[in-house]
């Protein structure tokens, strides 16, 4: 297992801010570790929160519009 001293930056959490910070730091040449407790990256907002909820709401609104027009 790597030690924290093996990295220039350790990012805790892979939500919208975390993965963006990790990617940008790597682009700038830093050795980066991104620590996430879940098996998939993205955080709650991306995987099960805001974005999926908004997609479901949009699909529901489009379905209702199509149902009411035809």
VMD Tcl script that draws the C-alpha trace (Angstrom):
set ca {
  {0.00 0.00 0.00}
  {1.28 3.45 -0.89}
  {2.07 5.96 1.83}
  {0.68 9.49 1.75}
  {4.25 10.76 1.38}
  {4.36 9.07 -2.05}
  {1.97 11.73 -3.38}
  {2.02 15.48 -3.81}
  {-1.73 15.66 -3.20}
  {-4.27 13.31 -1.64}
  {-7.88 14.15 -2.52}
  {-10.54 12.78 -0.20}
  {-13.76 12.02 -2.06}
  {-14.44 11.72 -5.77}
  {-17.48 13.98 -5.99}
  {-17.68 16.83 -8.49}
  {-15.01 18.86 -6.67}
  {-12.78 15.94 -5.77}
  {-12.32 14.32 -9.14}
  {-11.96 17.71 -10.83}
  {-9.24 18.70 -8.38}
  {-7.46 15.37 -8.82}
  {-7.52 15.59 -12.62}
  {-6.30 19.19 -12.66}
  {-3.50 18.49 -10.20}
  {-2.37 15.53 -12.33}
  {-2.45 17.74 -15.44}
  {-0.16 20.15 -13.60}
  {2.32 17.32 -13.00}
  {1.49 16.37 -9.43}
  {1.41 12.79 -8.19}
  {-2.19 12.47 -7.02}
  {-4.17 9.93 -5.02}
  {-7.95 10.15 -4.94}
  {-9.49 8.32 -1.97}
  {-13.12 7.20 -2.27}
  {-15.05 4.90 0.06}
  {-17.55 3.82 -2.61}
  {-16.64 1.33 -5.37}
  {-17.39 3.89 -8.12}
  {-16.17 7.44 -8.63}
  {-18.45 10.44 -8.92}
  {-19.94 10.96 -5.50}
  {-23.58 11.08 -4.54}
  {-24.53 13.94 -6.85}
  {-23.28 12.25 -10.00}
  {-24.32 8.66 -9.28}
  {-27.57 8.73 -7.30}
  {-28.39 12.31 -6.33}
  {-28.80 15.49 -8.33}
  {-28.02 14.40 -11.88}
  {-30.01 11.11 -11.97}
  {-32.92 12.85 -10.23}
  {-32.90 15.68 -12.77}
  {-32.77 13.19 -15.65}
  {-35.75 11.31 -14.21}
  {-37.72 14.54 -13.77}
  {-36.96 15.62 -17.34}
  {-38.00 12.23 -18.73}
  {-41.21 12.34 -16.71}
  {-42.05 15.83 -17.98}
  {-41.44 14.78 -21.58}
  {-43.59 11.68 -21.12}
  {-46.42 13.80 -19.68}
  {-46.14 16.29 -22.55}
  {-46.27 13.50 -25.15}
  {-49.19 11.83 -23.38}
  {-51.18 15.06 -23.21}
  {-50.52 16.10 -26.82}
  {-51.40 12.82 -28.51}
}
mol new
graphics top color blue
foreach p $ca { graphics top sphere $p radius 0.5 }
foreach p [lrange $ca 0 end-1] q [lrange $ca 1 end] { graphics top cylinder $p $q radius 0.2 }
display resetview
